[in-house]
C-alpha cells in the first residue's frame, strides 16, 4: 500500500505538470517548487545563523536576548488553514519567544498571500510527500515539534517525524464517517495515524470517531477560527471610502462568491431598491472574473480600486477587486451571503458572524459543522433560490426586532466557541517546555 500511495502522488505531480501548460494555478504549484531544496536550505541556514533577533508578537522585529532557539514547524494546506493556525503561532511566540517559526503551504494561493508573514522566520512550499523529500525536509529543518492544521495527512512526512522522535500535532482537526480512515479497505491509512502524537479536534463527533479507531490521544479543543476572527474584529481597520459608499443605506455583502452564488444575489440587486447597497467580493479577483461579474450585473458598479470621494456616495454596487481586506469589510454589512455552498465547499462564515452579521449560504454546507450549528441557533439561513434569499433577507431588514435577535445569536455563537487556542497551548505545554 505504501508503494501505491507514493505512486499515486507521483501521478498527481505528473498531472499537475501537464496541466501547468495551460492552467495558471497548476503552473504556480509547479514553478513554486522548483529549487525547493536550495530555498529551504538557505532559509534554514539563515535562521540558524541569526542571534538575538526573535520577534515578539507585540511589535515589529526587535532584539531578544536569546542565544538558543529551536524551530517549530506549522503546515497549512492553504490560506484558510493558515488563518486557523495563526492564533497558535502568535500565542506560542508570546509564551515562548525563543522559538523560530517555519510555515509551509501546499497551495500556491496560500503561499502567495502569506509569504511575508511577519511572525514566521521562513515561509516555504511543502514538496511532494515522497520518502526522499520527507527525509531531506526533516534532516534540514529538524523541528522541535510540527503542527498540522485541520487536514493534510502526509504519511511519509509523518513517518519521518515519528522516526526522529519529533511530535506531530494535529489541530482543529475534523473527522467524518465518510472519511478515508473509516472505510473497510483503509487499514494501512489508519495505521499511519499511529505516527501522530496528539489530535486536537474541533467537536465531539470528531473526537468520538477518532476514538472509535482506538486512539485516546485526543482532546476536544474547538476551532481556533473563532479566536482568529475575534482578533480580526477587535483590530479591524477603517475604510473611509467604503464607509462613505455605505452612507445610510442597508448593506448586503456577497463574500467569496462564485457565479452560482451571484445568480442568487443578482435578482435582488436588479430590483433597484435605493435603500440597499451591495458590496460583492468574488472568490477569484482576477481581471477576467471581475469583468464577468460586471457583465452579469448588467448595471453600473464601481471597483474598490477605482473608489474615490467623488463616486463613493453615488454608487450602489461596490466590487472588491483586491485581496486581504474582505474579513474586515464585513463590519459594514447588515447581511452577508457567503459563497461556495453551491459547489465544493462553503467559505468562512465566521468572518461575518463575528460582527453580528446574519449569514446566508447555499445547500452544500453539511461538511461545515459551524454552519449547521448557527442555523439551529438562528443566526444563519440556507437558501436554494434567488426568491428564497430575497424573501428572507428583505424580511430581516424590515423587522428590526427580528434582526436584533438574529444578530445577537451570531455574537453569542462566537462568544460560546472561543478559547480553542488556549486549550491547545495548554495541551502542548509539556512539548514546548521540554
C-alpha positions in Angstrom: 0.0 0.0 0.0 2.9 2.4 0.7 4.1 1.9 -2.9 0.6 2.6 -4.3 0.4 5.7 -2.1 3.7 7.2 -3.3 3.0 6.1 -6.9 -0.4 7.9 -6.8 1.3 11.1 -5.6 3.8 10.9 -8.5 0.9 10.5 -10.9 -0.7 13.6 -9.2 2.5 15.5 -9.8 2.6 14.4 -13.4 -1.0 15.5 -14.0 -0.2 18.9 -12.5 2.8 19.2 -14.7 0.7 18.6 -17.8 -2.0 21.0 -16.5 0.6 23.7 -15.9 1.0 24.2 -19.6 -2.4 25.8 -19.7 -3.7 26.3 -16.1 -2.2 29.2 -14.2 -2.8 27.7 -10.7 -1.1 24.4 -11.7 1.7 26.4 -13.2 2.1 28.3 -9.9 2.1 25.0 -8.0 4.9 23.5 -10.2 7.0 26.7 -10.5 6.8 27.4 -6.8 8.5 24.1 -6.0 11.4 24.5 -8.5 14.6 24.6 -6.5 12.7 24.0 -3.2 15.7 22.2 -1.6 18.0 25.1 -2.2 15.3 27.6 -1.0 14.7 25.5 2.2 18.4 25.1 2.9 19.1 28.8 2.5 16.2 29.9 4.7 17.1 27.4 7.5 20.8 28.3 7.4 19.8 32.0 7.8 17.7 31.1 10.8 20.4 29.1 12.4 23.0 31.8 11.8 20.8 34.5 13.4 21.1 35.5 17.0 19.2 37.8 19.3 16.5 38.6 16.7 13.3 36.8 17.8 10.1 38.7 17.0 7.7 39.3 19.8 4.1 39.3 18.5 3.5 42.7 20.2 5.9 44.6 17.9 7.9 44.5 14.7 11.3 42.8 14.7 13.4 43.8 17.6 16.3 42.3 19.5 15.7 39.5 22.0 18.3 38.3 24.4 18.2 34.6 23.4 21.2 32.8 22.0 19.4 29.5 22.0 16.4 28.7 20.0 14.6 25.8 18.3 12.3 25.6 15.3 8.5 24.9 15.4 7.0 23.9 12.1 3.4 24.8 11.1 2.0 23.3 8.0 -1.2 24.7 6.3 -2.9 23.5 3.1 -3.9 27.0 2.1 -4.9 30.4 3.3 -8.0 29.2 5.3 -5.9 26.7 7.3 -3.2 29.3 7.8 -5.8 31.6 9.4 -6.8 28.7 11.7 -3.1 28.2 12.7 -2.3 31.9 13.0 -3.7 32.3 16.6 -1.5 29.4 17.7 1.6 30.9 16.1 1.1 34.2 17.7 0.1 32.8 21.1 3.1 30.5 21.0 5.5 33.4 20.4 4.0 35.3 23.2 4.6 32.4 25.6 7.9 31.1 24.1 9.7 34.0 22.3 12.9 31.9 21.9 11.3 29.7 19.2 11.7 30.2 15.5 8.7 29.6 13.2 8.6 28.0 9.8 5.3 27.9 7.9 4.8 25.6 4.9 2.0 25.7 2.4 0.7 23.1 -0.1 -1.4 25.6 -2.1 0.3 28.4 -4.1 -2.6 30.8 -3.2 -1.8 30.5 0.5 1.9 30.9 -0.1 1.4 34.0 -2.4 -0.7 35.8 0.2 1.3 35.0 3.3 4.9 34.6 2.1 5.8 37.8 4.0 4.0 36.9 7.3 6.0 38.8 9.8 5.8 36.3 12.6 7.3 33.5 10.5 11.1 33.2 10.2 10.6 31.3 6.9 7.6 30.6 4.7 8.1 27.8 2.1 6.3 25.4 -0.1 5.9 21.8 1.1 7.3 19.4 -1.6 5.6 16.3 -2.7 5.2 13.6 0.0 7.9 11.1 -1.1 10.3 9.3 1.2 13.3 11.1 -0.2 11.7 14.5 0.1 10.5 13.9 3.6 14.0 12.7 4.7 15.6 15.8 3.2 13.0 18.1 4.8 13.2 16.7 8.3 17.0 16.5 8.1 17.2 20.1 7.1 14.6 21.7 9.3 15.0 19.5 12.4 11.9 20.9 14.1 11.2 20.5 17.8 7.6 19.9 17.0 5.3 20.0 14.0 1.7 21.4 13.9 -0.6 20.3 11.1 -3.7 22.4 10.7 -7.0 20.6 10.2 -6.2 18.3 7.3 -3.0 17.4 5.3 -2.1 13.8 6.3 1.2 13.4 4.5 2.2 10.0 5.6 5.9 9.9 4.6 6.5 13.2 6.4 4.6 11.9 9.5 6.7 8.7 9.4 10.0 10.6 9.3 8.9 12.8 12.2 8.0 9.8 14.3 11.3 8.1 13.4 13.2 11.1 14.7 11.1 11.4 17.8 9.6 14.7 16.7 6.0 15.1 17.8 3.4 15.8 15.1 0.3 17.5 16.5 -3.0 18.0 14.5 -5.0 21.0 15.5 -8.6 22.0 14.6 -8.9 18.5 13.1 -12.3 17.2 11.8 -13.3 13.6 11.2 -16.4 12.3 9.4 -17.7 8.8 8.9 -17.3 9.1 5.2 -13.6 10.0 5.6 -10.9 7.6 4.2 -9.8 6.4 7.6 -13.2 4.9 8.4 -13.5 2.8 5.2 -13.1 -1.0 5.3 -10.2 -1.0 2.9 -8.2 1.7 4.7 -6.3 -0.4 7.2 -2.9 0.9 6.0 -4.1 4.5 6.2 -5.4 4.0 9.7 -2.1 2.6 10.8 -0.4 5.8 9.7 -2.3 7.7 12.3 -0.1 6.0 14.9 2.6 8.5 13.9 0.6 11.4 15.3 1.4 12.5 18.8 -1.9 14.2 19.6 -5.2 15.1 18.0 -6.9 18.4 18.9 -10.3 18.1 17.3 -13.0 20.7 16.6 -16.0 18.9 18.0 -17.4 15.9 19.9 -18.4 13.9 16.8 -14.9 14.1 15.5 -13.5 13.1 18.9 -15.8 10.0 19.1 -14.9 8.9 15.6 -11.1 9.0 16.1 -11.5 7.3 19.5 -13.5 4.6 17.8 -10.3 3.6 16.0 -8.6 3.0 19.3 -6.9 6.4 19.7 -7.0 8.0 23.1 -4.5 10.8 22.4 -7.4 13.1 21.6 -8.6 16.4 23.0 -11.9 18.2 22.0 -10.5 21.7 21.9 -12.8 23.5 19.5 -12.0 25.6 16.4 -9.2 28.2 16.5 -11.0 30.1 13.8 -13.3 31.6 16.5 -10.2 33.1 18.2 -8.8 34.3 14.9 -12.0 36.1 13.7 -12.4 37.6 17.2 -8.8 39.1 17.0 -9.6 40.4 13.4 -12.8 42.1 14.6 -11.0 43.7 17.6 -8.3 45.1 15.3 -10.3 45.8 12.2 -9.1 48.8 10.2 -11.2 51.6 9.0 -12.1 52.2 5.3 -13.3 55.8 5.0 -14.3 55.5 1.3 -16.2 52.2 1.9 -18.0 53.9 4.8 -18.9 56.8 2.6 -20.2 54.3 0.0 -22.4 52.7 2.6 -23.9 56.0 3.8 -27.2 55.5 5.5 -28.2 52.5 3.3 -28.6 49.0 4.4 -25.6 46.9 3.2 -25.8 43.3 1.8 -22.4 41.7 1.2 -21.5 38.8 -1.0 -18.3 37.3 0.3 -16.1 34.8 -1.6 -18.8 34.3 -4.2 -18.9 32.1 -7.3 -21.2 32.5 -10.3 -23.7 30.1 -8.8 -23.9 32.3 -5.7 -24.2 35.5 -7.7 -27.2 34.1 -9.5 -28.9 34.1 -6.1 -27.9 37.7 -5.4 -28.3 39.4 -8.7 -32.1 39.4 -9.0 -32.4 41.3 -5.7 -29.6 43.7 -6.8 -31.5 44.4 -10.0 -34.7 45.3 -8.1 -33.2 48.8 -7.7 -34.2 49.2 -4.0 -32.5 52.6 -3.3 -32.4 51.8 0.5 -29.9 48.9 -0.1 -26.4 48.9 -1.4 -24.2 45.9 -2.2 -20.6 45.0 -1.7 -19.5 42.0 -3.7 -16.2 40.2 -3.2 -15.7 37.2 -5.6 -13.6 34.3 -4.6 -11.4 35.0 -7.7 -10.4 38.6 -8.1 -8.7 38.2 -11.4 -9.5 40.8 -14.1 -11.3 38.2 -16.2 -13.6 37.2 -13.2 -14.3 40.8 -12.3 -15.3 41.7 -15.8 -17.5 38.6 -15.9 -19.3 39.8 -12.8 -19.7 43.3 -14.2 -21.3 41.7 -17.3 -23.6 39.5 -15.2 -24.8 42.5 -13.2 -25.7 44.5 -16.3 -25.9 47.7 -14.3 -23.4 50.4 -13.1 -20.9 49.4 -10.4 -17.6 50.7 -9.1 -14.5 48.7 -8.3 -12.8 49.2 -5.0 -9.5 50.1 -6.8 -11.4 53.0 -8.5 -13.4 54.2 -5.5 -13.0 57.9 -4.9 -14.6 60.7 -2.8 -16.5 61.7 -5.9 -18.1 58.3 -6.8 -18.3 56.7 -3.3 -21.5 58.4 -2.4 -23.4 57.8 -5.7 -22.6 54.2 -6.5 -24.9 51.4 -5.3 -22.7 48.4 -6.1 -19.1 48.1 -4.9 -16.9 45.3 -6.4 -13.9 44.3 -4.3 -11.0 43.7 -6.7 -8.2 43.2 -4.2 -7.3 40.6 -1.6 -6.7 40.8 2.1 -9.5 43.1 3.2 -12.7 41.0 3.0 -12.7 39.9 6.6 -12.6 43.5 7.8 -15.2 44.8 5.4 -17.9 42.6 7.0 -18.0 45.3 9.7 -20.0 47.4 7.3 -22.6 44.7 6.4 -26.1 44.3 7.6 -26.4 40.9 5.9 -23.9 38.6 4.3 -24.2 35.9 1.7 -21.2 33.6 1.9 -20.2 31.7 -1.3 -19.1 28.2 -2.1 -22.0 26.1 -0.9 -23.4 25.5 -4.4 -20.0 23.9 -5.2 -17.3 22.1 -3.4 -17.2 23.9 -0.1 -18.6 26.8 2.0 -16.2 29.7 2.6 -15.6 31.1 6.1 -18.9 32.3 7.6 -17.3 33.3 10.9 -15.6 36.4 9.5 -19.0 37.9 9.1 -20.7 36.4 12.1 -18.1 37.9 14.5 -19.5 41.3 13.6 -23.1 40.2 14.4 -24.0 39.9 10.8 -26.6 37.3 9.9 -25.3 35.0 7.1 -26.8 33.2 4.1 -25.4 30.4 2.1 -26.3 27.6 -0.4 -27.3 24.0 0.3 -23.9 22.2 0.3 -22.8 23.0 3.8 -23.1 19.6 5.5 -19.3 19.4 6.0 -19.2 22.6 8.0 -20.4 22.0 11.5 -20.5 25.7 12.3 -23.0 26.3 9.5 -25.4 23.7 10.8 -24.9 24.9 14.4 -25.6 28.5 13.5 -28.7 27.6 11.6 -30.0 25.8 14.7 -29.1 28.9 16.8 -31.0 31.2 14.4 -28.1 33.2 13.1 -27.7 31.6 9.6 -30.0 30.8 6.7 -29.6 28.2 4.0 -31.2 29.2 0.7 -31.6 27.4 -2.7 -33.1 30.1 -4.9 -32.9 33.8 -5.5 -36.6 34.2 -4.4 -35.9 32.4 -1.2 -32.9 34.7 -0.5 -34.9 37.9 -1.3 -37.8 36.9 0.9 -35.7 36.1 4.0 -33.3 39.0 3.5 -35.9 41.7 2.9 -37.9 40.3 5.8 -35.0 40.6 8.2 -34.1 44.1 7.1 -37.7 45.3 7.6 -38.2 43.7 11.0 -35.9 45.5 13.5 -36.8 43.3 16.4 -36.2 40.1 14.5 -32.9 41.4 13.1 -31.6 42.3 16.5 -32.5 38.8 17.7 -30.7 37.1 14.8 -27.6 39.4 15.2 -27.4 38.6 18.9 -27.5 34.9 18.1 -24.4 35.4 15.9 -22.5 37.2 18.6 -23.4 34.6 21.2 -22.2 31.9 18.9 -18.8 33.4 18.6 -18.5 34.0 22.3 -19.5 30.5 23.2 -16.9 28.9 21.0 -13.8 31.0 21.7 -10.9 29.6 23.6 -9.5 26.7 21.5 -6.1 28.4 21.2 -5.6 28.5 25.0 -6.7 24.8 25.3 -4.2 23.7 22.6 -1.4 25.7 24.1 -2.0 24.2 27.5 -2.2 20.8 26.0 1.2 21.2 24.2 3.0 22.9 27.1 4.9 19.8 28.0 6.3 19.6 24.5 7.2 23.2 24.2 8.7 23.5 27.7 10.9 20.4 27.4 
